[in-house]
Amino acid sequence: MTHLAAARCLCLRVFLPLMLAAVLHQARAADPTPATQTTAAPHKDPGRPDRGTYRLTDGNGTACLMAYMGLQLNVSFTSISENKTFQEVVNIVPKSTNVSGSCESESAVMQLTTDGQIKNLTFVFTLNMTSNKYHLSEVSLNATWPAIKSPFLVKNSSLDYLRGSLGHSYMCRQEQTLTVTKEVSINTFQVQVQPFGLKGEQFGAAEECQLDEDDMLIPIIVGAALAGLVIVVLVAYLIGRKRSHAGYQTI
């Protein structure tokens, strides 16, 4: 029994820190960077957005960009007349959204137009012909809110999100936040997008985001730690039992 107790203590010292590190890693990955707190008017939470299917075709009617994703906008703006900073959370509703745009050899533009406050939400993807890698390089937003008289216009052409390889699709099952400017960010849900190298109506092999890879890694680490714990306890038990038998034979 002494050997078994010692083995258990050893297992706890070895595997408990490993399991704790895995749990802390998952907590850090899931905890978003806290945003700067501002005094703002309350807003209603619209809930999780529906996943939409967005598709562009070239001049021959062949699909040149496909995207499946849920989109949610976080917008902050100041109303001078009301002297307030408003924070709005708006879901893009697929059934009331029209998609348009164009596909070129090194760029693809997808514009989403809605009947609500979001007039135009435009995504620009850029392909590096040297490395055969693409990324989301630009996002622009044109929206209107009753609290402000002029249109709300935002654009950032220096982004680097949703990176993938030519002929492959980018996939991320986890929710992620794409910061466009200090006023606008986009929450994406269950994204799969391919702006270049489509073959027919099928996505290429998926390249998964780091969030998905981390989510898969945690169960593997925990499972390996538990398996190691069982093995060490079993070996310690067998060694202790063998020594017990040896002691009986000596007597």
Disulfide bonds with the S-S distance in Angstrom:
Cys64-Cys103 2.00
Cys172-Cys209 2.08
